[in-house]
Amino acid sequence: MASGGGNNRNGTHRNSLKGTTTTSTVSTDKPLSVNSNPSKPAFKNKSSPLTGASSGLRKSSPGSLGGGAAKDDAGVPGRVRVAVRLRPRNAEESVADADFADCVELQPELKRLKLRKNNWDTDTYEFDEVLTEFASQKRVYEVVAKPVVEGVLDGYNGTIMAYGQTGTGKTYTLGRLGEEDTANRGIMVRAMEDILAEVSPEIDSVLVSYLQLYMESLQDLLDPTNDNISIVEEPKSGDVSLPGATLVEIRDQQSFLELLRLGEAHRHAANTKLNTESSRSHALLMVHVKRTVKGREPAHSSDNGNSTSMARSLRPPLVRKGKLVVVDLAGSERIDKSGSDGHTREEAKSINLSLSALGKCINALAENSAHVPVRDSKLTRLLRDSFGGTARTSLVITVGPSPRHRGETASTIMFGQRAMKVENMLKLKEEFDYKSLARRLDIQLDKLIMEHERKQKAFEVEIERMTAEAQNRISEAERNYADAVEKERLKYQKDYMESIKKLEEKWMMNQQNQGNERKMVHIAEEVAEVKKLLSKETSLRKAAEEEVDNLKSQLAQLKMSEASANSEILKLRKMVEDEVCQKEKLEGEISMLQSQLLHLSFEADETRKRLDRGGPGKVPGRLDSPVSQVRSQLKDSGNGEKASVAKLFEQVGLQKILSLLEAEDADVRIHAVKVVANLAAEETNQQKIVEAGGLKSLLMLLGSSDDETIHRVAAGAIANLAMNEKNQELIMSQGGISLLSTTASHAKDPQTLRMVAGAIANLCGNDKLQTKLRGEGGIKALLEIVKCGHPDVLAQVARGIANFAKCESRASTQGSKTGRSLLIEDGALPWIVQNANSDASPIRRHNELALCHLAQHEVNAKDMISEGALWELVRISQDCPREDIRTLAHRTLASSPDFIAGLKRLRINY
């Protein structure tokens, strides 16, 4: 640690702001009215009441600096919000300035601050929030920091910063721990309380690092030995990371307070005339919040519960990552007032240099300068995301009431006024947690395998039980049948023997009594009765045999049921094996399709890069689109890419390729739209793509996707399809012009604008679509695109205007159109005249041709003369390298009475 003027903090805290907590001022519903001139944020109190238009600074709801948290996936603009806080007089100022009034007067109900220049003149400024010396720490947190903290919990980056003169209460506002009185807790402590209350310890994480920027050296307050941390910037996203900083996971508020005490003990501070414990470094508290979003599954139809459950289980959890940066800037000071000398003077110089660099950056952003000097200081590099970046930023400027420091107070106020003009583009940072999905699927797969094995085993056990039960029942039935038959046989045999014996006895008796005729008759009757008994016994025996046959048939049915159950088991096993084979086959096809898509997308990217390196130099003589130029270059580049596209087209099929345009994975959609664009470059494929619904899918992508790569490639494919007249009518009927105009208004890449302008230019060449194209904003879209300034983009705009003017000229000649040109009514004529003599030959040629077509009709002559087109027509008739355009311009000048009169009035010899 450095020695000299600075010493380490030992846990003591700065002078607290005096005053007690009072009722916060009620914000009115009156709209905020400020000076319409952005370069003059202040206005004099001596002037008349404000009557100027609103400057466009959006006012948040009462009591809130940041407004509601944005929920869009795309970036949304968000201005830096600035609050001003007044420190009460301290003991020294109460004595020294007893005879003088405060230099600052606050009007919190109007959100205004008046700065006294002298006894009769004041300057008035407006802020997003004005906090008096009686404002409580809770009130300051709610209006300055709470909206930013809520945005961080929703997945946005946020910055809370304090700026002001030494001793005006910056550290009190941000870093007060509130150990003696919890009501004095600062923004850091209250922000962490809200974050820990919203996160779930099981699935979410909160990581904290605490740093200081001392003498342009970034040091770790949690690890003093780590005193030279490097700043790494991502080349693509521009995000700033600190790979060497200590990251501590926070689980509860007490551990966070201990971390703040440790950091404050290592922070540099010194005793100056302005503050007994003045910060000699800028402190940065970084809180990284990672939250899992619950309840974001899309709604499915309840008809197919299995597919709904499977789709839900295959959806990875959505994770939002937000970063909160709390910056306690060291106070700006004048060395003659602070009395700094020696090493303290060097510290003050370093602080003032870094604050000056920050002020330059904010000035450049407020003035929309093309160059922002971010690299002049490590402080500005660390805060590049906070001003002009993607973070929601709230700035609190602290001022004192003493008239002796009016200059420093005015400088602080002007810093806040300039910061209010800085616009950030807030972006939601969320991603899918594929690792968590993989772990969950592995667990689910293990459970399914175990469940399947358990059911299989239970099924086999049940089959074995049923088989054993059937066999036992059969055996028991056989035993019972055998016993019953044996019993019946023994009974009948016994009865039969007894009957025979009786008959023999009776017969013997009858033999002895042969003379008795009546006895013989009686014997005959008994014999008949015995016969009846024998007949009855015979029928009973037949019934028993039928019952035996019945039992045998039941046994046969049980055996057949067992065989059917066995065959059903074999079928189920075969179905399971077929399902496994089919799944492996589908996975192989998907893998092959993705590899082919990636390979073809890589080849298409390489081809596009080669085409981009070819430059915009050559333009065909006729009004060709940029996509037709790409097609001719693709033909010259060889048959390698054609073979790849044709092979994929044959193997996969157009329907499968088009279905990938609606895939959830953004990379798959990008690769698929590149393949469709390459296919659309061939005329033989265009009709197939349109019939298969490819045009509709491309237009839907323009409206639904936020990826500029998809916009660029989809617009190129639509430009190819727009070469066909039938396709042009389809594009217009499906709202293509509106989608292309919207895409152009959001595009930043010149290549995307070139493709959009080329598509609109092709549509401009259709005579039937002139009125509808203009009514849906096609001409205005082209005129908005010219703001890009890129030569290739301007060439496509000029081509579209020339096509439109040619169709208008033809319609006027045929008598189907009367009145002024729609191009002139939409304000295109000044741009045509301005670029008719452009250095780029394609732009010049198209604009010359457009002027000649417009000049064909006398009704346009007065507008063209007033806009200076007459001079250009004279130049074209004399200097144009193309003979047909020269002849057309000469014939037009010679045949128009208005042009002839204009030439005479301007004394042009022609």
Order of alpha helices (4+ residues) and beta strands (2+ residues): beta-beta-beta-beta-alpha-beta-beta-beta-beta-alpha-alpha-beta-alpha-alpha-beta-beta-beta-beta-beta-alpha-beta-beta-beta-alpha-beta-alpha-alpha-alpha-beta-alpha-beta-beta-alpha-alpha-alpha-alpha-alpha-alpha-alpha-alpha-alpha-alpha-alpha-alpha-alpha-alpha-alpha-alpha-alpha-alpha-alpha-alpha-alpha-alpha
